[in-house]
Amino acid sequence: MQSSRGSALFNKAQGQRDLRVKRLFWLIFAGLMTPFLALTDELQPFYIELVAAPRGTFTLDTQAAPGQDRQTATLMPPCTRISNDQRGASGTSSQPTVYRCNDVSKDLVIQRTSEGLSPPALIRFKRLSGQIDLYYLKAGAHQQTLNAIAPNQGSFGQYLTLGFDHILMGYDHLLFVLCLVLLASSLRRVLVMVTGFTLAHSMTLGLAALGVLRAPIALIELLIAVSVLLLAVELAKGPRPTLTHQYPILVSSFFGLLHGLGFAAALTQIGLPDTDVVWALLAFNVGVELGQVGFVLALLGLGLLINRLVKVGTAWFARGRKILIYGVGVVAGFWAVDRLLSWISYLEMV
């Protein structure tokens, strides 16, 4: 009798301890997912384009992503403004501002202002020679100096860096690749699925960037979020005789076509140099692949490290995997709803 009572007390204490551990897991989960939810408005940077014209004049134009706060950009003294821009309600220029700089041998400084938080900004500086220089402004930064003399890094190096940075800032693409890795049951399957994804998005990236394929950016971003959500749902339900689990390379290739349009949307907004279109396109794609391969290797390395150094039971490992999948699903669902609203807004403006 006393032994049974002691066993009941032990089981009760064990149940309370498990409940506290579960609560701790969900608290950590919420803390990790919240920043991703906040990133939904920062997936598209603020674009600033400066184009050199004869006789020391420059045109400055800006483009904000849907839903971003009103932002402006100016070319700082000694350059002077000789015409004002006209802006719509969204804060995007409908007509560029014209500046005159008396000494074009000096560095140029671009200053931006924004209402609310400043998202990342991409500055595209097109010189008289047709050379395009790319600069990044990190989130929260407001000023960037543009070199008067073209940097030594040519178009290939700049677009390689741009593609690499784009995939690392494309959290929706990274979450999709994470789902592919979780879906694969072996290293060979990971390589096959990622290869199919790579070939597919490389094809649509090239066709869309060259103007052969066209699709609304708002719709593409919505469908990319839905693709991540669908994979997360499949992973949460576990192995089943479905198309996703039986033919994963087919699924990864199909969605790769869609993600390629997303890469192309970013590249189209930035533009390709007049003189090195093919090299710049190739460099951007190579940069995307390098970033993607690095991310996959980091995931595999992290998995091996956890497997060797952290002695956790199979049940705890499965529970952690399930929480990760649920987290991806929550983030993708939030993005899908947010982008659906953006697409509706886009349709209303068309």
C-alpha angles and dihedrals in degrees: 000000000000090000091054091050091050090049091051091051090049092051091048092051090047090051092050091049092050089049091053091049091050091050090050090051093051091046090053089045092054091048092051096045099046095073090052091053089052091052094066092094093046100057090096116050127219109262124220120184124192117185123189118224132184123285095031097298126137133189119216121199133172136200125193125198118245111281096018120132119258111282137178136191130203137187107237128228141311078051113078130208114242098175133026125231125236118229137200126220091273093060094248117134115249089187125026124243117245121219133184121213116191095201112041091177090076126083117265124228124208119200122192132192129192141181108243123348118000112232122208113290131209117208118202113195115190114193128205089258091060091252112143120210120194126207132180129218111198120226108285095018117119109183136056131179117218117208114244090215117053111259119250090248108095130209094280093055094044095049091043089057091044092054092046092050092044095058092046090051092042098090093174091057091046092051089051091052088048089055090051091053091048090048093053117086097199142026090252090055091049091054093047094048095045090047091053090048091049096049092047098049092042089059097050091040091058095043094047095043090053091050098252093116125038132185135158111269092221091056093046092051090049092051092047090055090048090051091056091046093051093051091048090053091050091050093047092054092052132223111340136155093268132130091255095055098037098043106023094156090058091051094045091049093048093051089042088066088056095047090050088062088053092053090047092051090060093044092048092053090051094043133215125265116262094234105038106036097143095042093048092049091048091047093051091051092047089051090051091051094048090052091046094048090047090052093049092048090049090052093049092046091050090050092052091047092052091046094052105034104031112063101207128155123250091252093054091046091051090048092052091048090051092051090050091051092048089050092053089048093051093049093045091048091051091049091048093054093044092049092045088059090048091051091050088052089050091052091050091054094048 
